């Protein structure tokens, strides 16, 4: 049976939190508000609950859900390492609309799907959900919508799409953000943006100067003003180096031409001289005849 709680009402808020906590501990599915869009969530350490979440959304194991946490300590316990930029990004942007992908701790006994040893983690900037997370522990949470449909910005929209596949709906009014979180992958040497979202890349660049950006399907990368300036600088430097290389090539050709005009033998001429056949000794002229005025050229010196 599905229950819905109006969390703007103080009494229903506490009842809703208690009911949602119990549902998560049973392995049921709940809908909760966040600072971006409404989410559908379950206990991250109950594989059957994660399967129920994916089924409610119409997704397979190849699309594992992110994990929401109520504290930085909970986040670090889920990861192998925060890497070079993780702590600085957390200090600057959490709680908030930034999801960070880390290598997951190998000691964890969970099954979020086909994660390839990674975990996407976020701490939302929403008091109700932070309260819930501190009661339940880490939750696997994805946007509250069916596959290919828009993410729900209200509890009504979530209910229309997910219906009775959810045990508890926590209604805290429309989400003020309305845009999904930005996702940044920190598992490689260079951080890679997996999804542009509520947190703009220029804000992230203040912490991480170099970011690998995704390309739009079949198109060029969606460049921010900072990216455009960087691309322009690279293009200008490349053009300048090509001009310099062209000038050096032209100078080399001129030097070679000057050497030929100075009378230095070319390699081909030297080769010809080295392989020329020796001229035969001239034959003695017959004595009865007078010498010719224009003798024929000697053999072996043809063209």
C-alpha positions in Angstrom: 0.0 0.0 0.0 1.3 3.4 -1.0 1.4 6.2 1.6 2.0 9.9 1.0 3.0 12.5 3.5 2.8 16.3 3.3 6.1 17.3 4.9 5.3 21.0 4.9 3.1 20.0 7.9 5.3 19.4 11.0 3.3 16.5 12.2 3.2 14.7 8.9 6.9 15.5 8.3 7.9 13.4 11.3 5.4 10.7 10.5 6.7 10.6 6.9 10.3 10.4 8.0 9.5 7.5 10.3 7.5 5.7 7.7 10.2 6.2 5.0 12.9 5.0 7.4 11.0 1.9 8.1 10.3 1.3 4.4 13.9 1.6 3.5 14.9 -0.8 6.3 12.3 -3.3 5.0 13.8 -3.0 1.4 10.9 -1.0 0.0 11.1 1.9 -2.4 10.5 5.5 -1.4 10.3 8.9 -3.2 12.0 11.8 -1.6 12.7 15.5 -2.6 16.2 16.8 -3.2 17.7 20.2 -4.2 17.6 19.2 -7.9 14.6 16.9 -8.7 12.6 14.3 -6.8 14.4 11.0 -6.4 13.4 7.3 -6.0 15.5 5.6 -3.4 16.2 2.4 -1.5 18.8 1.0 0.9 22.1 0.8 -1.0 23.1 -2.4 0.7 19.9 -4.4 -0.1 20.4 -5.9 -3.7 16.7 -6.9 -4.0 15.7 -3.3 -3.2 18.1 -1.9 -5.8 16.5 -4.3 -8.3 13.1 -3.0 -7.4 14.3 0.6 -7.9 15.6 -0.3 -11.4 12.4 -2.1 -12.2 10.2 0.8 -11.1 12.2 3.1 -13.5 12.3 0.6 -16.3 16.1 0.3 -16.3 18.5 -2.5 -16.4 21.7 -3.3 -14.4 23.7 -1.4 -17.0 22.4 1.9 -15.5 23.4 1.6 -11.7 21.9 4.3 -9.5 24.0 6.9 -7.6 24.3 6.9 -3.9 23.1 9.7 -1.6 24.8 10.3 1.7 24.1 12.4 4.8 27.7 13.1 5.7 31.2 13.3 4.2 32.3 10.5 6.6 29.7 8.2 5.0 31.0 9.1 1.5 34.6 8.3 2.4 33.6 4.9 3.8 32.2 4.0 0.4 35.3 4.9 -1.6 38.8 3.4 -2.1 40.2 6.9 -2.3 39.0 10.5 -2.9 41.8 11.0 -5.3 43.6 14.3 -6.0 40.5 16.5 -6.3 37.8 14.7 -4.4 38.3 16.4 -1.0 38.6 19.9 -2.4 35.4 19.4 -4.5 33.5 18.1 -1.6 34.7 21.0 0.6 33.6 23.5 -2.0 30.3 22.1 -3.4 28.8 19.7 -0.9 26.0 19.5 0.0 24.9 20.5 -3.4 24.2 19.5 -7.0 27.5 17.8 -7.8 27.8 14.0 -8.1 31.3 12.6 -7.9 32.3 9.2 -9.3 35.0 7.3 -7.3 36.5 3.9 -7.2 34.4 2.0 -4.7 35.8 0.4 -1.6 36.5 -3.3 -2.4 35.4 -4.3 1.0 31.7 -3.3 0.4 29.1 -6.0 0.2 26.5 -4.5 -2.1 25.2 -4.8 -5.7 24.2 -1.6 -7.4 24.4 -3.1 -10.9 27.2 -3.1 -13.5 29.3 -0.4 -11.8 32.7 -1.7 -13.0 34.1 -1.0 -9.5 32.9 2.6 -9.3 30.3 4.5 -7.3 28.7 7.8 -7.9 28.1 9.8 -4.7 26.3 13.0 -3.8 25.2 14.9 -0.6 22.0 16.8 -1.5 21.3 20.3 -0.1 17.9 19.4 1.2 17.1 19.4 5.0 14.4 16.7 4.8 16.4 14.3 2.8 19.6 14.8 4.8 17.5 14.0 7.9 16.3 10.8 6.2 19.8 9.8 5.1 21.2 10.2 8.6 18.5 7.8 9.8 18.9 5.2 7.1 22.5 5.4 6.0 23.5 5.6 2.3 20.7 5.2 -0.1 20.8 4.3 -3.8 18.8 7.1 -5.4 17.9 7.9 -9.0 15.6 10.6 -10.5 12.0 9.8 -9.9 10.8 9.0 -13.4 10.3 6.2 -15.8 13.0 5.6 -18.4 13.0 8.3 -21.1 10.4 10.5 -19.3 11.2 13.8 -17.7 12.5 13.8 -14.1 9.8 14.6 -11.6 9.9 18.1 -10.0 6.9 17.5 -7.7 5.5 14.5 -5.8 2.5 14.5 -8.1 4.7 14.1 -11.1 6.5 11.2 -9.4 3.3 9.6 -8.4 1.9 9.8 -12.0 4.9 8.0 -13.3 5.8 5.5 -10.6 2.4 4.8 -9.0 2.2 2.0 -6.5 5.7 0.7 -7.2 6.7 3.1 -4.4 5.8 2.5 -0.7 6.2 6.0 0.7 6.1 9.4 -1.0 7.6 12.3 0.9 6.0 15.5 -0.5 7.9 18.7 0.3 6.6 20.9 -2.5 8.2 21.6 -5.9 11.9 21.1 -6.1 13.6 24.5 -6.4 16.4 23.4 -8.6 14.6 21.4 -11.3 17.9 20.5 -13.1 19.7 17.2 -12.4 23.1 17.3 -10.7 26.4 17.6 -12.6 28.3 14.4 -12.7 32.1 14.4 -12.6 34.2 11.2 -12.9 37.3 11.2 -10.7 38.5 7.7 -11.4 41.0 8.7 -14.1 44.1 10.9 -14.2 42.1 13.8 -15.7 38.6 14.4 -14.2 35.9 13.8 -16.9 32.4 15.4 -17.0 29.8 12.7 -17.6 26.8 15.0 -17.5 26.4 18.7 -17.5 23.9 19.8 -14.9 23.0 22.3 -12.2 26.6 23.1 -11.3 28.3 25.0 -14.2 31.7 23.8 -15.3 33.2 27.2 -14.8 32.6 26.9 -11.1 34.2 23.5 -11.1 37.2 24.8 -13.0 38.1 27.0 -10.0 39.0 23.7 -8.2 39.9 21.5 -11.2 41.6 23.5 -14.0 41.6 20.7 -16.6 38.4 18.8 -17.3 37.7 16.3 -20.0 34.4 17.3 -21.6 32.0 15.0 -23.3 30.9 15.5 -26.9 27.3 15.9 -27.9 26.0 12.9 -29.9 27.6 13.2 -33.3 28.7 16.8 -32.7 31.4 19.1 -31.2 31.9 19.5 -27.5 29.5 21.8 -25.7 32.1 24.5 -24.8 31.7 27.0 -22.0 33.3 30.5 -22.4 36.4 29.3 -20.6 36.7 26.3 -23.0 36.3 28.6 -26.0 39.1 30.9 -24.8 41.4 27.9 -24.2 40.6 26.4 -27.6 41.3 29.8 -29.3 44.6 30.0 -27.5 45.6 26.5 -28.6 44.6 27.2 -32.2 46.6 30.5 -32.3 49.7 28.7 -30.9 49.3 25.9 -33.5 49.0 28.3 -36.4 52.1 30.2 -35.2 54.2 27.0 -35.1 53.1 26.1 -38.6 54.2 29.5 -39.9 57.5 29.1 -38.2 58.0 25.6 -39.7 57.2 26.9 -43.2 59.7 29.7 -42.9 62.4 27.3 -41.8 61.6 25.0 -44.8 61.9 27.9 -47.2 65.2 29.0 -45.7 66.6 25.5 -46.1 65.6 25.4 -49.8 67.3 28.8 -50.5 70.5 27.5 -48.9 70.5 24.4 -51.0 70.0 26.5 -54.2 72.9 28.8 -53.3 75.1 25.8 -52.8 74.3 24.5 -56.3 75.2 27.9 -57.9 78.5 28.1 -56.2 79.9 25.2 -58.3 79.9 22.5 -55.7 79.3 19.1 -57.5 76.0 17.5 -56.8 75.9 13.9 -55.6 74.7 12.7 -59.0 77.6 14.5 -60.8 80.2 13.0 -58.4 78.7 9.6 -59.0 78.9 10.0 -62.8 82.5 11.0 -62.6 83.3 8.0 -60.4 81.7 5.5 -62.8 82.9 7.1 -66.1 84.7 4.6 -68.4 88.4 5.5 -69.2 89.0 6.7 -72.7 90.9 4.3 -74.9 94.3 5.2 -76.3 94.0 6.9 -79.7 94.8 4.7 -82.7 97.8 5.7 -84.7 96.9 7.5 -87.9 97.8 5.9 -91.3 100.9 7.4 -92.6 99.9 7.7 -96.3 97.0 10.0 -95.5 97.2 13.5 -94.3 95.7 14.3 -90.8 92.0 15.1 -90.6 91.0 18.7 -90.0 88.1 17.8 -87.6 88.8 14.4 -85.9 85.8 12.5 -84.5 85.2 12.4 -80.8 86.9 9.7 -78.8 84.7 6.7 -77.7 83.5 6.4 -74.2 82.6 10.1 -73.8 79.1 10.1 -75.3 76.2 12.1 -74.0 
